[in-house]
Amino acid sequence: MNESFLKGLQKITEQCLIQENMSRHTTFRAGGPAEYYVRPKRTQIAEILALCKMYGIPWLVIGNGSNLLVGDKGITGLVIELGRETSQMQVKGSVVKAEAGAMLSAVARFAAAHGLTGMEFASGIPGTIGGAVVMNAGAYGGEMKQIVKSVTVLTMEGREQKLSLEELQLGYRHSCIPENGYIVLDTELALNPGDPVKIQEQMEKLRCQRLKKQPLEYASAGSTFKRPEGYFAGKLIEDAGLRGFQVGDAQVSEKHCGFVINRGSATAAELSELIRQIQDKVEANSGVRLETEVRFLGNF
Ligand SMILES: Cc1cc2nc3c(=O)[nH]c(=O)nc-3n(C[C@H](O)[C@H](O)[C@H](O)COP(=O)(O)OP(=O)(O)OC[C@H]3O[C@@H](n4cnc5c(N)ncnc54)[C@H](O)[C@@H]3O)c2cc1C
């Protein structure tokens, strides 16, 4: 551990942890410790990046950890969580501005309370606005690309920059954010006036559909694989005879084959081995190589 770096970090923010187990910060409930872990306020982020640069400490950003598999050997360097400390929301006309750490469910409820429609599709996705922009999260025919107006990012040099929808290059579970090392600070969403009762009804309908179809009673990171063009990942996995297939406590969900679940005490090694075996067996059966939607972080 670098004591001088840690002291510098503690001067910037009190929300600073060491050897913090990432299983506490990922919906997969697996993964080893991050060397350093902070939950900064927006105004502290640039200073933290400058400190990392000064000491040569690698850093990465997470939101709610709902699309991540962190290795059992943990993460070298600093994890910056943008969550509750950066979750303010404002509305101006039909534009909602939300800080990166605001949960999609909270933003959708906020929009609904202001009679704004367009966010219903995302109300059940258990991630932050920042994570959703990075992933261009989508569900039930909607995706972030349809509602994002602009995004303010922090560049690697610690400069704030506003990106338009075009500049974000949003595609299927893709944006230009990771390749540029940007940190999402806030997002403007262009919504439309709507009937609050109808908006609530639609969110409730989608919530019930999720409950019925997805194994929400288990830890997971949602759909493990991207949808291959012309196929459904879950169907390919089922056709390869893998419903319920297990490696240790990691399992292909019996309820929805597109989900790899942690039955309780799965390690990241078991989860990643299961994912690899699914890819191999599906390819052998159908000729299609599944690509992961889940992002792998840290040391395996
Ligand atoms: C039960 C369940 C259901 C799900 N259903 C869906 C669904 O219907 N549709 C869907 O698209 N996804 C779904 N997901 C996956 C996941 O919720 C989404 O991808 C979500 O957008 C990730 O947000 P997050 O805040 O958890 O991001 P994280 O998982 O914390 O991070 C995801 C990526 O974004 C980066 N990142 C996060 N925040 C920032 C930031 N502020 N600045 C820069 N980079 C950042 C991280 O480095 C990482 O690369 C589901 C997951 C679960 C567990």
The ligand as an SDF file (V2000), in Angstrom:
LIG
                    3D

 53 58  0  0  0  0  0  0  0  0999 V2000
  -31.1710   -8.2810  -12.6360 C   0  0  0  0  0  0  0  0  0  0  0  0
  -30.5120   -7.4460  -13.7030 C   0  0  0  0  0  0  0  0  0  0  0  0
  -31.2470   -7.0420  -14.8080 C   0  0  0  0  0  0  0  0  0  0  0  0
  -30.6460   -6.2610  -15.8100 C   0  0  0  0  0  0  0  0  0  0  0  0
  -31.3940   -5.8860  -16.8850 N   0  0  0  0  0  0  0  0  0  0  0  0
  -30.8320   -5.1260  -17.8450 C   0  0  0  0  0  0  0  0  0  0  0  0
  -31.6080   -4.6920  -18.9950 C   0  0  0  0  0  0  0  0  0  0  0  0
  -32.7870   -4.9580  -19.1020 O   0  0  0  0  0  0  0  0  0  0  0  0
  -30.9620   -3.9730  -19.9490 N   0  0  0  0  0  0  0  0  0  0  0  0
  -29.6450   -3.6280  -19.8530 C   0  0  0  0  0  0  0  0  0  0  0  0
  -29.1230   -2.9560  -20.7590 O   0  0  0  0  0  0  0  0  0  0  0  0
  -28.8940   -4.0280  -18.7970 N   0  0  0  0  0  0  0  0  0  0  0  0
  -29.4560   -4.7510  -17.7970 C   0  0  0  0  0  0  0  0  0  0  0  0
  -28.6920   -5.1500  -16.7290 N   0  0  0  0  0  0  0  0  0  0  0  0
  -27.2460   -4.8100  -16.6880 C   0  0  0  0  0  0  0  0  0  0  0  0
  -26.9040   -3.4840  -15.9900 C   0  0  0  0  0  0  0  0  0  0  0  0
  -27.8760   -3.1690  -14.9910 O   0  0  0  0  0  0  0  0  0  0  0  0
  -26.7870   -2.3270  -16.9700 C   0  0  0  0  0  0  0  0  0  0  0  0
  -25.7560   -2.5530  -17.9060 O   0  0  0  0  0  0  0  0  0  0  0  0
  -26.5300   -0.9860  -16.2620 C   0  0  0  0  0  0  0  0  0  0  0  0
  -26.6350    0.0550  -17.1900 O   0  0  0  0  0  0  0  0  0  0  0  0
  -25.1400   -0.9130  -15.6070 C   0  0  0  0  0  0  0  0  0  0  0  0
  -25.1100    0.2170  -14.7440 O   0  0  0  0  0  0  0  0  0  0  0  0
  -24.1860    0.2560  -13.4470 P   0  0  0  0  0  0  0  0  0  0  0  0
  -24.3340    1.5830  -12.8230 O   0  0  0  0  0  0  0  0  0  0  0  0
  -24.4560   -0.9120  -12.5760 O   0  0  0  0  0  0  0  0  0  0  0  0
  -22.7660    0.1310  -14.1090 O   0  0  0  0  0  0  0  0  0  0  0  0
  -21.5260   -0.7780  -13.6510 P   0  0  0  0  0  0  0  0  0  0  0  0
  -21.9070   -2.2080  -13.7780 O   0  0  0  0  0  0  0  0  0  0  0  0
  -21.0290   -0.3070  -12.3430 O   0  0  0  0  0  0  0  0  0  0  0  0
  -20.4720   -0.4140  -14.7930 O   0  0  0  0  0  0  0  0  0  0  0  0
  -20.7090   -0.7870  -16.1470 C   0  0  0  0  0  0  0  0  0  0  0  0
  -19.6330   -0.1430  -17.0210 C   0  0  0  0  0  0  0  0  0  0  0  0
  -19.8020    1.2630  -17.0090 O   0  0  0  0  0  0  0  0  0  0  0  0
  -18.6380    1.9330  -16.4850 C   0  0  0  0  0  0  0  0  0  0  0  0
  -19.1570    3.0710  -15.6920 N   0  0  0  0  0  0  0  0  0  0  0  0
  -20.1220    3.0490  -14.7430 C   0  0  0  0  0  0  0  0  0  0  0  0
  -20.3760    4.3010  -14.3210 N   0  0  0  0  0  0  0  0  0  0  0  0
  -19.5580    5.1300  -15.0220 C   0  0  0  0  0  0  0  0  0  0  0  0
  -19.3620    6.5410  -15.0450 C   0  0  0  0  0  0  0  0  0  0  0  0
  -20.0520    7.3750  -14.2720 N   0  0  0  0  0  0  0  0  0  0  0  0
  -18.4280    7.0340  -15.8980 N   0  0  0  0  0  0  0  0  0  0  0  0
  -17.6940    6.2220  -16.6960 C   0  0  0  0  0  0  0  0  0  0  0  0
  -17.8430    4.8830  -16.7190 N   0  0  0  0  0  0  0  0  0  0  0  0
  -18.7700    4.3470  -15.8930 C   0  0  0  0  0  0  0  0  0  0  0  0
  -17.8880    0.8830  -15.6960 C   0  0  0  0  0  0  0  0  0  0  0  0
  -16.4990    1.1410  -15.6710 O   0  0  0  0  0  0  0  0  0  0  0  0
  -18.2160   -0.3810  -16.5060 C   0  0  0  0  0  0  0  0  0  0  0  0
  -17.3760   -0.4830  -17.6400 O   0  0  0  0  0  0  0  0  0  0  0  0
  -29.2840   -5.9090  -15.7010 C   0  0  0  0  0  0  0  0  0  0  0  0
  -28.5360   -6.3100  -14.5800 C   0  0  0  0  0  0  0  0  0  0  0  0
  -29.1500   -7.0600  -13.5830 C   0  0  0  0  0  0  0  0  0  0  0  0
  -28.3580   -7.4680  -12.3760 C   0  0  0  0  0  0  0  0  0  0  0  0
  1  2  1  0
  2  3  1  0
  2 52  2  0
  3  4  2  0
  4  5  1  0
  4 50  1  0
  5  6  2  0
  6  7  1  0
  6 13  1  0
  7  8  2  0
  7  9  1  0
  9 10  1  0
 10 11  2  0
 10 12  1  0
 12 13  2  0
 13 14  1  0
 14 15  1  0
 14 50  1  0
 15 16  1  0
 16 17  1  0
 16 18  1  0
 18 19  1  0
 18 20  1  0
 20 21  1  0
 20 22  1  0
 22 23  1  0
 23 24  1  0
 24 25  2  0
 24 26  1  0
 24 27  1  0
 27 28  1  0
 28 29  2  0
 28 30  1  0
 28 31  1  0
 31 32  1  0
 32 33  1  0
 33 34  1  0
 33 48  1  0
 34 35  1  0
 35 36  1  0
 35 46  1  0
 36 37  1  0
 36 45  1  0
 37 38  2  0
 38 39  1  0
 39 40  1  0
 39 45  2  0
 40 41  1  0
 40 42  2  0
 42 43  1  0
 43 44  2  0
 44 45  1  0
 46 47  1  0
 46 48  1  0
 48 49  1  0
 50 51  2  0
 51 52  1  0
 52 53  1  0
M  END
$$$$
